[in-house]
Amino acid sequence: MKRPMASLPDASPLIILSKVGCLDLLPGLYSTVILTPLVWEEAVSKGRHLGMTDVAYLEKSAEKPQFDKVSLTTPEKQLAAQVHGESNLSQGQAEVLAVAKKRNAMAILDDREVRATAARMGISYIGVAGVLYEAFLHKLIDYDQLLEPLETLGKVSWISPELMTGILIRARKVDRA
C-alpha cells in the first residue's frame, strides 16, 4: 500500500539510500519523491565531481516518473531563507524543510538538528532506517532483504545500536507472525 503523501529527502539520506542500494524503495512508499535544487546539487553534482560511484544509480533512479525535481515557489524560498537565518542549518536543509512544510510532504532526515527543527515546524519526518523498516512493513522487501541494507547503513552512516536492535526485533516479530 503506497502512502498518499509525497516524500522529500535531504541530501544525506538520498546519498545513503543510494549507497545501500535502496533508493528505488521510495516510489513504492510515497506517491512522489520531491528533489529540491540544492539537494540535487549536493547529492548528484557534487557527488559526480568527487567521483562517487553511487551517483549513476541515483541519477537513473531519479529518471522515474515518481521523482520530481522541483523549483521552489516564492513562499518556499522565503520560508527557506527564514529557517536558514534563524538556525544553524545549511541552505539545503532549510530548503527541504520549507518545501516539506508548504507541500505537506514527509521529510526524510537523519541529522538530529534538522529533525528537531522539523518537529518544531510541525513537519512529519522519517530517517533512512525508518524508510527501510517501512519498506519491510509494506512488503517491498522481506526480512532477509532488510538485513543487508541495515548492515550497510551501519557502515556508511552512524546508526544507534538501540535503533538498529529495535528495528530488527520488531521486524522479526512481524516476520514470524
N, C-alpha and C positions, 0 to 999 in steps of 0.2 A: 504494500500500500504506500503510495507516494504521498509525502506531505504536501499540502497545498501551498505552503509558504516558500518563498524564494530564499536562497542562502547567499551569503556574501562573505567569502573567505578573505581574511587578511593575508598578506604575502607569505608570512611564515607558515601558517597551516597549509596554504596552497603548495608551497615548496615541499613541505614534509609529506603531504599526501602524494605528491609526485614521487618523492624518494622511496616511499613504501609501496608504490605501485597501486594506489587505491583512489586516485583522483576520479576514476570512472564511477565510483560509488555515488558521488554527489548527485548526478542526474537521476539516479534511482531513488534517492531520498527526498529530493526537492524539485519543485516544478521548474525552477530556473536557478542557475548559478550566475550571480552577478559579479562581474570583474570590473573594478574601478581602474581608471587610468594609472594611478600611482602603484596599485597592486600589480598590474600587468608589467609596468616598467621595472619594478623591483624583482618580480619573480621571473620574468622572461628576458627582458632587455639586458638587465644587469647580469642575470644568470648566463646568458649567451656570451656576453663579454668576458665573463670569468671562466668560460669553458665548462660549465656544469652539464653533466651528461643527461640529467633528467629534463632539461629544457625541451627537447624534441617531444618527449611524451606529454609534457604539459601543453605545448602548442597543438599537438594532434588532438588531445582531449578537448581543448578549448574550441576546436572547429565544430564540435557537435552543436546541434541547434539549441540545446538546453543551456549552453554557455552564452552569456550576453555581456559583451564588452560595452560598457555604457559611458556616456558623458554625463557629468554632473549638472543638475539644474542649478539655477541661481540660488534658490533657497538651500540646496545641499552644499554648495560652495560656501555660502555664508555660515552655515552651521559648522562645517568642517573648519573654517578659519576661527570661529569662536572656540570650538573644542581644542584646537591646536594652541590657541593663545592662552587658554585657561588651564593647560595641563602640560605634562612632560611628554606627551605622546608625539610621535612623528606625524608629519603631514599625511602620510599614507594611512596610518591608523585612524587619525581624525576623519579622513575621507570615508573609510569603511564605516565608522560609527554614524557619521552624518547620513550616508546613503541608507544604512540599515534602519535608522530612526525614521527617515522620511518615507521609505518604501515598505516599512513594516516587515523587514527581512530578518532571517535568522543569521546573526553574525557568527562566523567560525573564527574563534580567537584562542590563542594559547597563552599570550602574555598576561601576567597577573594584573598589571596596572590597567591595561586596556579592558580586561574583563570587569574590573572594579568600576571603571568609568562607564562601561556599557550598563552595568547594573544600576548605577545612579541615574542614567538616562532612560531607564525602563526598556532597554533593548534586550531581546532574547538572544542568548548565545550558547554555543557548544564548542568543545575543544576537539582536537583530532582524535583522541582516544574515544570520546563520546560519539563521534561520527562512525568510527569503526564498530562500536557496540550497537549503535542504531542500525547499521547495515546488517549486522548479525540478527538483531531482533526482527527486522523486516525481511529476513531470509534472502538477502542479496549475497551473503556469504555464510558458510557453515562454520561450526566451531573450529575445525582444523584450519580453515581459511582465515579465521580471526587471529589465531596464534602467531602466524608468521609476521603479519604487519605490526602486531603489537610488539613482538620481539625486535623487529627492525626499528620501530618507533623509539624504543628504549636506547637504540644505538645512535640515532641521528638527532634525538632531542631528549631533553630531560623529562621524565615522567615519574611521578612519585610512586614508590613501591606500594603504598597503600591503595592508590588509584588502580594500578595495574592488577594487584591482587583482588581488589573488589570487582573489577570487570570480569576477571577470569572466573571467580566464584559464582557471580550472578549468571554468567554465560553458561557455565557448566550445569547449573540448576535448570536453566531453560532448555539446554540441550538434552538433558535426561528426562524432562517432563513429556 
